[in-house]
Amino acid sequence: MSTISTTNFEAGETTNRTDANNKFSAVATATGSINEENVRSEGIDRRTLTTVANGRTEPIVFIDYDDRNNSAATTHAAQTGESSVVLSNVALDMTSSPVTVKAGDLIRIHYTAMLTSINDGAYATFGAAGNNGGSRSSNPADAIGVVFFPTWQLSSGGAFSALTNEANWLSSLTAPAGITINNTTAKSDSIAFCSMEGVLDTNCFPNRQVHGCWNYKHTGADITLYQIQLNMRGPMVYQYTGGNRVFYAPTWNALRYEVTCMDIPASPATNFSIVVGNAQLSLTVMRGDS
């Protein structure tokens, strides 16, 4: 694209054949190149031409998703929040063609999960259930729920690990104990916390779907993504303890959760059976000018 200097025809002027021919000749013989100076925001640039020529789709480096419906629902028995489980039939496996993430790349992991039920009808908030005795009436409801979170595999055949700067949600606990979070290297940005409150139908049915999304701009050396999986742990209690924010795994049906107080889970149970229904997991890696 070049700049052509010609005299414009103004309104009211008399034109002639010579002036018109000169103007069109100047346009026909103009030379120039496309560069960052003569391309406007609505025009094309080098990356557009490269995409057309080579079939590239910048800035997307990689995109994929997996999902499962309610027919693939899973039941996780004897859950206490002290450890995590992997949700089956919803995972991203890039082992055959691993994804290299470079400094400056944006990683986006998005997921959904449906908490269908827990085997504790007395926990329901609607229906003829729950211990409404005086010993419980002065205890406010705790923030009790299930934590969903993604993890990744950064070496072929290696162990899955916590995402960058996220708390280690895979860690094993011995109740009573918790996972402390902060705003630097033990974050909770990647998790989705789902309340267990629901409707009574023998068991407690939350039937609640939550969304989680982790966005991270990678820094430092390249990393290689082999697999992404979706995990669940719970029940856990979100609370403020000793000046720290903690996702806590208490000793269920003991202390404040014992039968004479909150009775969680309903006595004589000391753990929960949790059903997770449909779920979805996706990964997008984006890069700027490459």
Protein Blocks (a to p, Z undefined) as FASTA:
>chain_A
ZZdddddddehiacdfklmmmmmmmmmmpgcdddfklpcfklccfklmmmmmnopacfbf
bdcdddddfklgccdehiehlaccddehiacdfklmccdddehiacddddddddfbdcdf
klpcgdjedjfbfklmmpccddddddddddddfbehiacdddehiacfkbccdddddddd
dfklmccklpccddfbdcdehiacfkpacddddddddehjddddfbdcdddeddddddde
ehiacdddddehiajlmmklnopacdfbfbdcddddddddddddddddZZ
